[in-house]
Amino acid sequence: MLTKSASGQIVRALVHHRPLGAALCFSAELRDRLRGTVPADLFHQG
């Protein structure tokens, strides 16, 4: 789930998935695809 501010900026990203390995992989993929839009340090760095 992505939450946007009134100006349209993404201010929060939530992912509720299991198993953990799949959730971490998903987080890394989001980090790569949203590069330049969402700060990379908000995502799993492993």
PDB file of all heavy atoms in Angstrom:
ATOM      1  N   MET A   1       0.840  -1.151   0.000  1.00  0.00           N
ATOM      2  CA  MET A   1       0.000   0.000   0.000  1.00  0.00           C
ATOM      3  C   MET A   1       0.901   1.236   0.000  1.00  0.00           C
ATOM      4  O   MET A   1       1.851   1.323   0.768  1.00  0.00           O
ATOM      5  CB  MET A   1      -0.880   0.016   1.256  1.00  0.00           C
ATOM      6  CG  MET A   1      -1.724   1.236   1.344  1.00  0.00           C
ATOM      7  SD  MET A   1      -2.729   1.465   2.850  1.00  0.00           S
ATOM      8  CE  MET A   1      -2.979  -0.140   3.475  1.00  0.00           C
ATOM      9  N   LEU A   2       0.629   2.168  -0.886  1.00  0.00           N
ATOM     10  CA  LEU A   2       1.352   3.426  -0.936  1.00  0.00           C
ATOM     11  C   LEU A   2       0.423   4.532  -0.461  1.00  0.00           C
ATOM     12  O   LEU A   2      -0.716   4.615  -0.900  1.00  0.00           O
ATOM     13  CB  LEU A   2       1.829   3.732  -2.355  1.00  0.00           C
ATOM     14  CG  LEU A   2       2.812   2.750  -2.976  1.00  0.00           C
ATOM     15  CD1 LEU A   2       3.113   3.147  -4.415  1.00  0.00           C
ATOM     16  CD2 LEU A   2       4.083   2.659  -2.162  1.00  0.00           C
ATOM     17  N   THR A   3       0.906   5.374   0.438  1.00  0.00           N
ATOM     18  CA  THR A   3       0.140   6.513   0.927  1.00  0.00           C
ATOM     19  C   THR A   3       0.768   7.770   0.359  1.00  0.00           C
ATOM     20  O   THR A   3       1.975   7.955   0.443  1.00  0.00           O
ATOM     21  CB  THR A   3       0.169   6.559   2.467  1.00  0.00           C
ATOM     22  OG1 THR A   3      -0.317   5.329   2.975  1.00  0.00           O
ATOM     23  CG2 THR A   3      -0.687   7.696   2.995  1.00  0.00           C
ATOM     24  N   LYS A   4      -0.071   8.619  -0.226  1.00  0.00           N
ATOM     25  CA  LYS A   4       0.416   9.861  -0.825  1.00  0.00           C
ATOM     26  C   LYS A   4      -0.051  11.062  -0.016  1.00  0.00           C
ATOM     27  O   LYS A   4      -1.122  11.044   0.582  1.00  0.00           O
ATOM     28  CB  LYS A   4      -0.085   9.995  -2.263  1.00  0.00           C
ATOM     29  CG  LYS A   4       0.493   8.967  -3.208  1.00  0.00           C
ATOM     30  CD  LYS A   4       0.037   9.216  -4.625  1.00  0.00           C
ATOM     31  CE  LYS A   4       0.675   8.231  -5.580  1.00  0.00           C
ATOM     32  NZ  LYS A   4       0.284   8.523  -6.973  1.00  0.00           N
ATOM     33  N   SER A   5       0.747  12.115  -0.041  1.00  0.00           N
ATOM     34  CA  SER A   5       0.378  13.373   0.597  1.00  0.00           C
ATOM     35  C   SER A   5      -0.614  14.108  -0.309  1.00  0.00           C
ATOM     36  O   SER A   5      -0.866  13.696  -1.445  1.00  0.00           O
ATOM     37  CB  SER A   5       1.616  14.229   0.830  1.00  0.00           C
ATOM     38  OG  SER A   5       2.135  14.664  -0.412  1.00  0.00           O
ATOM     39  N   ALA A   6      -1.133  15.220   0.182  1.00  0.00           N
ATOM     40  CA  ALA A   6      -2.072  16.020  -0.605  1.00  0.00           C
ATOM     41  C   ALA A   6      -1.433  16.511  -1.901  1.00  0.00           C
ATOM     42  O   ALA A   6      -2.124  16.711  -2.901  1.00  0.00           O
ATOM     43  CB  ALA A   6      -2.575  17.204   0.217  1.00  0.00           C
ATOM     44  N   SER A   7      -0.105  16.674  -1.903  1.00  0.00           N
ATOM     45  CA  SER A   7       0.588  17.133  -3.114  1.00  0.00           C
ATOM     46  C   SER A   7       0.932  15.992  -4.067  1.00  0.00           C
ATOM     47  O   SER A   7       1.517  16.214  -5.112  1.00  0.00           O
ATOM     48  CB  SER A   7       1.861  17.881  -2.732  1.00  0.00           C
ATOM     49  OG  SER A   7       2.768  17.014  -2.082  1.00  0.00           O
ATOM     50  N   GLY A   8       0.589  14.746  -3.687  1.00  0.00           N
ATOM     51  CA  GLY A   8       0.825  13.606  -4.562  1.00  0.00           C
ATOM     52  C   GLY A   8       2.119  12.862  -4.323  1.00  0.00           C
ATOM     53  O   GLY A   8       2.413  11.896  -5.006  1.00  0.00           O
ATOM     54  N   GLN A   9       2.917  13.286  -3.331  1.00  0.00           N
ATOM     55  CA  GLN A   9       4.164  12.589  -3.026  1.00  0.00           C
ATOM     56  C   GLN A   9       3.877  11.347  -2.195  1.00  0.00           C
ATOM     57  O   GLN A   9       3.014  11.362  -1.321  1.00  0.00           O
ATOM     58  CB  GLN A   9       5.122  13.491  -2.267  1.00  0.00           C
ATOM     59  CG  GLN A   9       5.654  14.636  -3.087  1.00  0.00           C
ATOM     60  CD  GLN A   9       6.659  15.438  -2.294  1.00  0.00           C
ATOM     61  OE1 GLN A   9       6.419  15.787  -1.149  1.00  0.00           O
ATOM     62  NE2 GLN A   9       7.787  15.725  -2.914  1.00  0.00           N
ATOM     63  N   ILE A  10       4.613  10.264  -2.469  1.00  0.00           N
ATOM     64  CA  ILE A  10       4.489   9.052  -1.668  1.00  0.00           C
ATOM     65  C   ILE A  10       5.165   9.310  -0.324  1.00  0.00           C
ATOM     66  O   ILE A  10       6.335   9.674  -0.284  1.00  0.00           O
ATOM     67  CB  ILE A  10       5.125   7.850  -2.377  1.00  0.00           C
ATOM     68  CG1 ILE A  10       4.376   7.564  -3.673  1.00  0.00           C
ATOM     69  CG2 ILE A  10       5.129   6.624  -1.458  1.00  0.00           C
ATOM     70  CD1 ILE A  10       5.044   6.545  -4.562  1.00  0.00           C
ATOM     71  N   VAL A  11       4.410   9.161   0.758  1.00  0.00           N
ATOM     72  CA  VAL A  11       4.944   9.427   2.092  1.00  0.00           C
ATOM     73  C   VAL A  11       5.066   8.166   2.934  1.00  0.00           C
ATOM     74  O   VAL A  11       5.696   8.169   3.986  1.00  0.00           O
ATOM     75  CB  VAL A  11       4.090  10.473   2.846  1.00  0.00           C
ATOM     76  CG1 VAL A  11       4.172  11.828   2.156  1.00  0.00           C
ATOM     77  CG2 VAL A  11       2.642  10.031   2.959  1.00  0.00           C
ATOM     78  N   ARG A  12       4.495   7.056   2.459  1.00  0.00           N
ATOM     79  CA  ARG A  12       4.576   5.811   3.215  1.00  0.00           C
ATOM     80  C   ARG A  12       4.324   4.634   2.282  1.00  0.00           C
ATOM     81  O   ARG A  12       3.453   4.696   1.425  1.00  0.00           O
ATOM     82  CB  ARG A  12       3.533   5.817   4.327  1.00  0.00           C
ATOM     83  CG  ARG A  12       3.653   4.686   5.286  1.00  0.00           C
ATOM     84  CD  ARG A  12       2.715   4.914   6.437  1.00  0.00           C
ATOM     85  NE  ARG A  12       2.969   3.910   7.453  1.00  0.00           N
ATOM     86  CZ  ARG A  12       2.270   3.774   8.539  1.00  0.00           C
ATOM     87  NH1 ARG A  12       1.267   4.592   8.764  1.00  0.00           N
ATOM     88  NH2 ARG A  12       2.555   2.848   9.402  1.00  0.00           N
ATOM     89  N   ALA A  13       5.110   3.581   2.463  1.00  0.00           N
ATOM     90  CA  ALA A  13       4.924   2.352   1.698  1.00  0.00           C
ATOM     91  C   ALA A  13       4.860   1.192   2.675  1.00  0.00           C
ATOM     92  O   ALA A  13       5.750   1.038   3.509  1.00  0.00           O
ATOM     93  CB  ALA A  13       6.057   2.157   0.706  1.00  0.00           C
ATOM     94  N   LEU A  14       3.827   0.392   2.578  1.00  0.00           N
ATOM     95  CA  LEU A  14       3.657  -0.760   3.457  1.00  0.00           C
ATOM     96  C   LEU A  14       3.509  -2.033   2.629  1.00  0.00           C
ATOM     97  O   LEU A  14       2.790  -2.049   1.636  1.00  0.00           O
ATOM     98  CB  LEU A  14       2.394  -0.604   4.312  1.00  0.00           C
ATOM     99  CG  LEU A  14       2.351   0.592   5.244  1.00  0.00           C
ATOM    100  CD1 LEU A  14       0.965   0.721   5.854  1.00  0.00           C
ATOM    101  CD2 LEU A  14       3.380   0.436   6.337  1.00  0.00           C
ATOM    102  N   VAL A  15       4.206  -3.071   3.040  1.00  0.00           N
ATOM    103  CA  VAL A  15       4.099  -4.365   2.382  1.00  0.00           C
ATOM    104  C   VAL A  15       3.876  -5.409   3.464  1.00  0.00           C
ATOM    105  O   VAL A  15       4.666  -5.521   4.396  1.00  0.00           O
ATOM    106  CB  VAL A  15       5.389  -4.703   1.585  1.00  0.00           C
ATOM    107  CG1 VAL A  15       5.263  -6.070   0.949  1.00  0.00           C
ATOM    108  CG2 VAL A  15       5.677  -3.639   0.555  1.00  0.00           C
ATOM    109  N   HIS A  16       2.782  -6.142   3.355  1.00  0.00           N
ATOM    110  CA  HIS A  16       2.475  -7.194   4.316  1.00  0.00           C
ATOM    111  C   HIS A  16       2.423  -8.515   3.555  1.00  0.00           C
ATOM    112  O   HIS A  16       1.395  -8.880   3.001  1.00  0.00           O
ATOM    113  CB  HIS A  16       1.122  -6.925   4.997  1.00  0.00           C
ATOM    114  CG  HIS A  16       1.089  -5.640   5.750  1.00  0.00           C
ATOM    115  ND1 HIS A  16       1.652  -5.486   6.984  1.00  0.00           N
ATOM    116  CD2 HIS A  16       0.586  -4.434   5.417  1.00  0.00           C
ATOM    117  CE1 HIS A  16       1.482  -4.251   7.403  1.00  0.00           C
ATOM    118  NE2 HIS A  16       0.848  -3.593   6.469  1.00  0.00           N
ATOM    119  N   HIS A  17       3.565  -9.191   3.491  1.00  0.00           N
ATOM    120  CA  HIS A  17       3.664 -10.442   2.748  1.00  0.00           C
ATOM    121  C   HIS A  17       4.423 -11.473   3.570  1.00  0.00           C
ATOM    122  O   HIS A  17       5.299 -11.138   4.357  1.00  0.00           O
ATOM    123  CB  HIS A  17       4.423 -10.239   1.439  1.00  0.00           C
ATOM    124  CG  HIS A  17       3.642  -9.580   0.351  1.00  0.00           C
ATOM    125  ND1 HIS A  17       2.670  -8.651   0.570  1.00  0.00           N
ATOM    126  CD2 HIS A  17       3.712  -9.712  -0.981  1.00  0.00           C
ATOM    127  CE1 HIS A  17       2.176  -8.250  -0.580  1.00  0.00           C
ATOM    128  NE2 HIS A  17       2.798  -8.876  -1.542  1.00  0.00           N
ATOM    129  N   ARG A  18       4.132 -12.701   3.322  1.00  0.00           N
ATOM    130  CA  ARG A  18       4.890 -13.813   3.890  1.00  0.00           C
ATOM    131  C   ARG A  18       5.003 -14.839   2.784  1.00  0.00           C
ATOM    132  O   ARG A  18       4.116 -14.932   1.950  1.00  0.00           O
ATOM    133  CB  ARG A  18       4.155 -14.401   5.091  1.00  0.00           C
ATOM    134  CG  ARG A  18       4.202 -13.438   6.241  1.00  0.00           C
ATOM    135  CD  ARG A  18       3.817 -14.106   7.531  1.00  0.00           C
ATOM    136  NE  ARG A  18       4.024 -13.148   8.611  1.00  0.00           N
ATOM    137  CZ  ARG A  18       3.121 -12.832   9.491  1.00  0.00           C
ATOM    138  NH1 ARG A  18       1.963 -13.414   9.486  1.00  0.00           N
ATOM    139  NH2 ARG A  18       3.386 -11.948  10.412  1.00  0.00           N
ATOM    140  N   PRO A  19       6.027 -15.606   2.746  1.00  0.00           N
ATOM    141  CA  PRO A  19       7.132 -15.762   3.690  1.00  0.00           C
ATOM    142  C   PRO A  19       8.120 -14.598   3.599  1.00  0.00           C
ATOM    143  O   PRO A  19       8.133 -13.834   2.629  1.00  0.00           O
ATOM    144  CB  PRO A  19       7.791 -17.068   3.282  1.00  0.00           C
ATOM    145  CG  PRO A  19       7.483 -17.198   1.825  1.00  0.00           C
ATOM    146  CD  PRO A  19       6.128 -16.551   1.630  1.00  0.00           C
ATOM    147  N   LEU A  20       8.969 -14.511   4.601  1.00  0.00           N
ATOM    148  CA  LEU A  20       9.896 -13.394   4.718  1.00  0.00           C
ATOM    149  C   LEU A  20      10.782 -13.251   3.481  1.00  0.00           C
ATOM    150  O   LEU A  20      10.991 -12.141   2.994  1.00  0.00           O
ATOM    151  CB  LEU A  20      10.758 -13.546   5.974  1.00  0.00           C
ATOM    152  CG  LEU A  20      11.791 -12.445   6.203  1.00  0.00           C
ATOM    153  CD1 LEU A  20      11.134 -11.077   6.291  1.00  0.00           C
ATOM    154  CD2 LEU A  20      12.608 -12.740   7.435  1.00  0.00           C
ATOM    155  N   GLY A  21      11.307 -14.341   2.970  1.00  0.00           N
ATOM    156  CA  GLY A  21      12.178 -14.273   1.796  1.00  0.00           C
ATOM    157  C   GLY A  21      11.501 -13.602   0.614  1.00  0.00           C
ATOM    158  O   GLY A  21      12.107 -12.787  -0.086  1.00  0.00           O
ATOM    159  N   ALA A  22      10.249 -13.927   0.390  1.00  0.00           N
ATOM    160  CA  ALA A  22       9.502 -13.320  -0.714  1.00  0.00           C
ATOM    161  C   ALA A  22       9.273 -11.834  -0.465  1.00  0.00           C
ATOM    162  O   ALA A  22       9.373 -11.019  -1.387  1.00  0.00           O
ATOM    163  CB  ALA A  22       8.173 -14.035  -0.905  1.00  0.00           C
ATOM    164  N   ALA A  23       8.989 -11.462   0.769  1.00  0.00           N
ATOM    165  CA  ALA A  23       8.775 -10.057   1.113  1.00  0.00           C
ATOM    166  C   ALA A  23      10.060  -9.254   0.904  1.00  0.00           C
ATOM    167  O   ALA A  23      10.020  -8.125   0.391  1.00  0.00           O
ATOM    168  CB  ALA A  23       8.288  -9.922   2.545  1.00  0.00           C
ATOM    169  N   LEU A  24      11.198  -9.810   1.285  1.00  0.00           N
ATOM    170  CA  LEU A  24      12.469  -9.117   1.105  1.00  0.00           C
ATOM    171  C   LEU A  24      12.811  -8.956  -0.371  1.00  0.00           C
ATOM    172  O   LEU A  24      13.314  -7.918  -0.797  1.00  0.00           O
ATOM    173  CB  LEU A  24      13.584  -9.850   1.852  1.00  0.00           C
ATOM    174  CG  LEU A  24      13.437  -9.871   3.375  1.00  0.00           C
ATOM    175  CD1 LEU A  24      14.556 -10.698   3.990  1.00  0.00           C
ATOM    176  CD2 LEU A  24      13.379  -8.489   3.964  1.00  0.00           C
ATOM    177  N   CYS A  25      12.534  -9.971  -1.151  1.00  0.00           N
ATOM    178  CA  CYS A  25      12.768  -9.917  -2.601  1.00  0.00           C
ATOM    179  C   CYS A  25      11.861  -8.853  -3.234  1.00  0.00           C
ATOM    180  O   CYS A  25      12.302  -8.066  -4.072  1.00  0.00           O
ATOM    181  CB  CYS A  25      12.516 -11.290  -3.211  1.00  0.00           C
ATOM    182  SG  CYS A  25      12.842 -11.378  -4.976  1.00  0.00           S
ATOM    183  N   PHE A  26      10.618  -8.817  -2.805  1.00  0.00           N
ATOM    184  CA  PHE A  26       9.660  -7.836  -3.308  1.00  0.00           C
ATOM    185  C   PHE A  26      10.123  -6.421  -2.960  1.00  0.00           C
ATOM    186  O   PHE A  26      10.074  -5.507  -3.792  1.00  0.00           O
ATOM    187  CB  PHE A  26       8.275  -8.118  -2.726  1.00  0.00           C
ATOM    188  CG  PHE A  26       7.197  -7.214  -3.227  1.00  0.00           C
ATOM    189  CD1 PHE A  26       6.761  -7.291  -4.543  1.00  0.00           C
ATOM    190  CD2 PHE A  26       6.609  -6.289  -2.382  1.00  0.00           C
ATOM    191  CE1 PHE A  26       5.755  -6.454  -5.007  1.00  0.00           C
ATOM    192  CE2 PHE A  26       5.599  -5.449  -2.840  1.00  0.00           C
ATOM    193  CZ  PHE A  26       5.176  -5.538  -4.156  1.00  0.00           C
ATOM    194  N   SER A  27      10.597  -6.221  -1.733  1.00  0.00           N
ATOM    195  CA  SER A  27      11.095  -4.921  -1.300  1.00  0.00           C
ATOM    196  C   SER A  27      12.273  -4.476  -2.160  1.00  0.00           C
ATOM    197  O   SER A  27      12.350  -3.316  -2.585  1.00  0.00           O
ATOM    198  CB  SER A  27      11.504  -4.972   0.172  1.00  0.00           C
ATOM    199  OG  SER A  27      12.015  -3.731   0.594  1.00  0.00           O
ATOM    200  N   ALA A  28      13.193  -5.387  -2.423  1.00  0.00           N
ATOM    201  CA  ALA A  28      14.354  -5.057  -3.252  1.00  0.00           C
ATOM    202  C   ALA A  28      13.923  -4.689  -4.668  1.00  0.00           C
ATOM    203  O   ALA A  28      14.468  -3.758  -5.275  1.00  0.00           O
ATOM    204  CB  ALA A  28      15.331  -6.231  -3.275  1.00  0.00           C
ATOM    205  N   GLU A  29      12.942  -5.385  -5.202  1.00  0.00           N
ATOM    206  CA  GLU A  29      12.439  -5.080  -6.551  1.00  0.00           C
ATOM    207  C   GLU A  29      11.774  -3.703  -6.582  1.00  0.00           C
ATOM    208  O   GLU A  29      11.988  -2.919  -7.516  1.00  0.00           O
ATOM    209  CB  GLU A  29      11.462  -6.160  -7.008  1.00  0.00           C
ATOM    210  CG  GLU A  29      10.965  -5.987  -8.420  1.00  0.00           C
ATOM    211  CD  GLU A  29      12.038  -6.167  -9.487  1.00  0.00           C
ATOM    212  OE1 GLU A  29      13.063  -6.841  -9.225  1.00  0.00           O
ATOM    213  OE2 GLU A  29      11.860  -5.634 -10.602  1.00  0.00           O
ATOM    214  N   LEU A  30      10.973  -3.402  -5.565  1.00  0.00           N
ATOM    215  CA  LEU A  30      10.359  -2.076  -5.485  1.00  0.00           C
ATOM    216  C   LEU A  30      11.416  -0.985  -5.398  1.00  0.00           C
ATOM    217  O   LEU A  30      11.305   0.061  -6.045  1.00  0.00           O
ATOM    218  CB  LEU A  30       9.431  -1.980  -4.265  1.00  0.00           C
ATOM    219  CG  LEU A  30       8.051  -2.564  -4.414  1.00  0.00           C
ATOM    220  CD1 LEU A  30       7.298  -2.452  -3.091  1.00  0.00           C
ATOM    221  CD2 LEU A  30       7.270  -1.878  -5.512  1.00  0.00           C
ATOM    222  N   ARG A  31      12.445  -1.220  -4.583  1.00  0.00           N
ATOM    223  CA  ARG A  31      13.547  -0.260  -4.444  1.00  0.00           C
ATOM    224  C   ARG A  31      14.145   0.051  -5.814  1.00  0.00           C
ATOM    225  O   ARG A  31      14.333   1.211  -6.175  1.00  0.00           O
ATOM    226  CB  ARG A  31      14.613  -0.820  -3.519  1.00  0.00           C
ATOM    227  CG  ARG A  31      15.815   0.111  -3.344  1.00  0.00           C
ATOM    228  CD  ARG A  31      16.991  -0.611  -2.726  1.00  0.00           C
ATOM    229  NE  ARG A  31      17.478  -1.617  -3.661  1.00  0.00           N
ATOM    230  CZ  ARG A  31      17.825  -2.857  -3.310  1.00  0.00           C
ATOM    231  NH1 ARG A  31      17.779  -3.260  -2.065  1.00  0.00           N
ATOM    232  NH2 ARG A  31      18.229  -3.713  -4.220  1.00  0.00           N
ATOM    233  N   ASP A  32      14.390  -0.988  -6.600  1.00  0.00           N
ATOM    234  CA  ASP A  32      15.002  -0.803  -7.913  1.00  0.00           C
ATOM    235  C   ASP A  32      14.061  -0.094  -8.885  1.00  0.00           C
ATOM    236  O   ASP A  32      14.476   0.801  -9.617  1.00  0.00           O
ATOM    237  CB  ASP A  32      15.432  -2.142  -8.492  1.00  0.00           C
ATOM    238  CG  ASP A  32      16.547  -2.797  -7.694  1.00  0.00           C
ATOM    239  OD1 ASP A  32      17.205  -2.097  -6.887  1.00  0.00           O
ATOM    240  OD2 ASP A  32      16.748  -4.018  -7.862  1.00  0.00           O
ATOM    241  N   ARG A  33      12.796  -0.458  -8.884  1.00  0.00           N
ATOM    242  CA  ARG A  33      11.844   0.122  -9.830  1.00  0.00           C
ATOM    243  C   ARG A  33      11.442   1.553  -9.483  1.00  0.00           C
ATOM    244  O   ARG A  33      11.063   2.318 -10.373  1.00  0.00           O
ATOM    245  CB  ARG A  33      10.589  -0.747  -9.932  1.00  0.00           C
ATOM    246  CG  ARG A  33      10.853  -2.054 -10.639  1.00  0.00           C
ATOM    247  CD  ARG A  33       9.599  -2.882 -10.723  1.00  0.00           C
ATOM    248  NE  ARG A  33       9.875  -4.147 -11.347  1.00  0.00           N
ATOM    249  CZ  ARG A  33       9.161  -4.640 -12.352  1.00  0.00           C
ATOM    250  NH1 ARG A  33       8.135  -3.975 -12.822  1.00  0.00           N
ATOM    251  NH2 ARG A  33       9.480  -5.807 -12.869  1.00  0.00           N
ATOM    252  N   LEU A  34      11.512   1.889  -8.192  1.00  0.00           N
ATOM    253  CA  LEU A  34      11.120   3.232  -7.756  1.00  0.00           C
ATOM    254  C   LEU A  34      12.313   4.151  -7.547  1.00  0.00           C
ATOM    255  O   LEU A  34      12.164   5.261  -7.021  1.00  0.00           O
ATOM    256  CB  LEU A  34      10.281   3.142  -6.478  1.00  0.00           C
ATOM    257  CG  LEU A  34       8.931   2.448  -6.634  1.00  0.00           C
ATOM    258  CD1 LEU A  34       8.257   2.266  -5.285  1.00  0.00           C
ATOM    259  CD2 LEU A  34       8.033   3.212  -7.591  1.00  0.00           C
ATOM    260  N   ARG A  35      13.482   3.714  -7.977  1.00  0.00           N
ATOM    261  CA  ARG A  35      14.696   4.529  -7.848  1.00  0.00           C
ATOM    262  C   ARG A  35      14.462   5.910  -8.470  1.00  0.00           C
ATOM    263  O   ARG A  35      13.944   6.026  -9.563  1.00  0.00           O
ATOM    264  CB  ARG A  35      15.861   3.837  -8.554  1.00  0.00           C
ATOM    265  CG  ARG A  35      17.200   4.478  -8.304  1.00  0.00           C
ATOM    266  CD  ARG A  35      18.343   3.708  -8.945  1.00  0.00           C
ATOM    267  NE  ARG A  35      18.294   2.268  -8.756  1.00  0.00           N
ATOM    268  CZ  ARG A  35      18.779   1.619  -7.685  1.00  0.00           C
ATOM    269  NH1 ARG A  35      19.333   2.280  -6.714  1.00  0.00           N
ATOM    270  NH2 ARG A  35      18.689   0.304  -7.608  1.00  0.00           N
ATOM    271  N   GLY A  36      14.784   6.944  -7.716  1.00  0.00           N
ATOM    272  CA  GLY A  36      14.573   8.302  -8.184  1.00  0.00           C
ATOM    273  C   GLY A  36      13.222   8.876  -7.804  1.00  0.00           C
ATOM    274  O   GLY A  36      13.005  10.072  -7.903  1.00  0.00           O
ATOM    275  N   THR A  37      12.295   8.007  -7.377  1.00  0.00           N
ATOM    276  CA  THR A  37      10.970   8.441  -6.947  1.00  0.00           C
ATOM    277  C   THR A  37      10.832   8.347  -5.434  1.00  0.00           C
ATOM    278  O   THR A  37      10.290   9.239  -4.800  1.00  0.00           O
ATOM    279  CB  THR A  37       9.882   7.570  -7.605  1.00  0.00           C
ATOM    280  OG1 THR A  37      10.030   7.646  -9.024  1.00  0.00           O
ATOM    281  CG2 THR A  37       8.491   8.022  -7.233  1.00  0.00           C
ATOM    282  N   VAL A  38      11.331   7.230  -4.887  1.00  0.00           N
ATOM    283  CA  VAL A  38      11.278   6.974  -3.451  1.00  0.00           C
ATOM    284  C   VAL A  38      12.713   6.726  -2.988  1.00  0.00           C
ATOM    285  O   VAL A  38      13.448   5.984  -3.642  1.00  0.00           O
ATOM    286  CB  VAL A  38      10.398   5.728  -3.151  1.00  0.00           C
ATOM    287  CG1 VAL A  38      10.380   5.405  -1.680  1.00  0.00           C
ATOM    288  CG2 VAL A  38       8.981   5.945  -3.657  1.00  0.00           C
ATOM    289  N   PRO A  39      13.127   7.327  -1.871  1.00  0.00           N
ATOM    290  CA  PRO A  39      14.505   7.104  -1.396  1.00  0.00           C
ATOM    291  C   PRO A  39      14.807   5.611  -1.190  1.00  0.00           C
ATOM    292  O   PRO A  39      14.024   4.891  -0.567  1.00  0.00           O
ATOM    293  CB  PRO A  39      14.553   7.851  -0.063  1.00  0.00           C
ATOM    294  CG  PRO A  39      13.473   8.879  -0.167  1.00  0.00           C
ATOM    295  CD  PRO A  39      12.386   8.245  -0.995  1.00  0.00           C
ATOM    296  N   ALA A  40      15.918   5.151  -1.735  1.00  0.00           N
ATOM    297  CA  ALA A  40      16.291   3.729  -1.684  1.00  0.00           C
ATOM    298  C   ALA A  40      16.483   3.224  -0.266  1.00  0.00           C
ATOM    299  O   ALA A  40      16.254   2.043   0.006  1.00  0.00           O
ATOM    300  CB  ALA A  40      17.552   3.493  -2.503  1.00  0.00           C
ATOM    301  N   ASP A  41      16.860   4.111   0.668  1.00  0.00           N
ATOM    302  CA  ASP A  41      17.118   3.644   2.036  1.00  0.00           C
ATOM    303  C   ASP A  41      15.839   3.289   2.799  1.00  0.00           C
ATOM    304  O   ASP A  41      15.902   2.801   3.925  1.00  0.00           O
ATOM    305  CB  ASP A  41      17.956   4.654   2.809  1.00  0.00           C
ATOM    306  CG  ASP A  41      17.281   5.996   2.992  1.00  0.00           C
ATOM    307  OD1 ASP A  41      16.272   6.278   2.311  1.00  0.00           O
ATOM    308  OD2 ASP A  41      17.768   6.787   3.820  1.00  0.00           O
ATOM    309  N   LEU A  42      14.685   3.483   2.190  1.00  0.00           N
ATOM    310  CA  LEU A  42      13.419   3.068   2.808  1.00  0.00           C
ATOM    311  C   LEU A  42      13.132   1.597   2.565  1.00  0.00           C
ATOM    312  O   LEU A  42      12.195   1.046   3.137  1.00  0.00           O
ATOM    313  CB  LEU A  42      12.269   3.917   2.279  1.00  0.00           C
ATOM    314  CG  LEU A  42      12.326   5.400   2.604  1.00  0.00           C
ATOM    315  CD1 LEU A  42      11.156   6.124   1.959  1.00  0.00           C
ATOM    316  CD2 LEU A  42      12.345   5.618   4.111  1.00  0.00           C
ATOM    317  N   PHE A  43      13.934   0.953   1.713  1.00  0.00           N
ATOM    318  CA  PHE A  43      13.704  -0.429   1.332  1.00  0.00           C
ATOM    319  C   PHE A  43      14.806  -1.336   1.853  1.00  0.00           C
ATOM    320  O   PHE A  43      15.884  -0.877   2.205  1.00  0.00           O
ATOM    321  CB  PHE A  43      13.627  -0.556  -0.197  1.00  0.00           C
ATOM    322  CG  PHE A  43      12.457   0.176  -0.777  1.00  0.00           C
ATOM    323  CD1 PHE A  43      12.608   1.455  -1.262  1.00  0.00           C
ATOM    324  CD2 PHE A  43      11.214  -0.402  -0.814  1.00  0.00           C
ATOM    325  CE1 PHE A  43      11.538   2.154  -1.793  1.00  0.00           C
ATOM    326  CE2 PHE A  43      10.124   0.265  -1.344  1.00  0.00           C
ATOM    327  CZ  PHE A  43      10.286   1.551  -1.827  1.00  0.00           C
ATOM    328  N   HIS A  44      14.543  -2.622   1.846  1.00  0.00           N
ATOM    329  CA  HIS A  44      15.518  -3.627   2.254  1.00  0.00           C
ATOM    330  C   HIS A  44      16.790  -3.491   1.426  1.00  0.00           C
ATOM    331  O   HIS A  44      16.737  -3.359   0.202  1.00  0.00           O
ATOM    332  CB  HIS A  44      14.914  -5.020   2.088  1.00  0.00           C
ATOM    333  CG  HIS A  44      15.857  -6.120   2.413  1.00  0.00           C
ATOM    334  ND1 HIS A  44      16.328  -6.333   3.670  1.00  0.00           N
ATOM    335  CD2 HIS A  44      16.422  -7.070   1.629  1.00  0.00           C
ATOM    336  CE1 HIS A  44      17.146  -7.367   3.672  1.00  0.00           C
ATOM    337  NE2 HIS A  44      17.217  -7.836   2.434  1.00  0.00           N
ATOM    338  N   GLN A  45      17.923  -3.504   2.091  1.00  0.00           N
ATOM    339  CA  GLN A  45      19.189  -3.313   1.392  1.00  0.00           C
ATOM    340  C   GLN A  45      19.988  -4.610   1.211  1.00  0.00           C
ATOM    341  O   GLN A  45      21.058  -4.582   0.633  1.00  0.00           O
ATOM    342  CB  GLN A  45      20.060  -2.309   2.179  1.00  0.00           C
ATOM    343  CG  GLN A  45      19.422  -0.935   2.310  1.00  0.00           C
ATOM    344  CD  GLN A  45      19.198  -0.252   0.981  1.00  0.00           C
ATOM    345  OE1 GLN A  45      20.055  -0.264   0.113  1.00  0.00           O
ATOM    346  NE2 GLN A  45      18.035   0.335   0.818  1.00  0.00           N
ATOM    347  N   GLY A  46      19.488  -5.714   1.734  1.00  0.00           N
ATOM    348  CA  GLY A  46      20.212  -6.978   1.696  1.00  0.00           C
ATOM    349  C   GLY A  46      20.422  -7.508   0.343  1.00  0.00           C
ATOM    350  O   GLY A  46      21.299  -8.104  -0.117  1.00  0.00           O
TER     351      GLY A  46
END
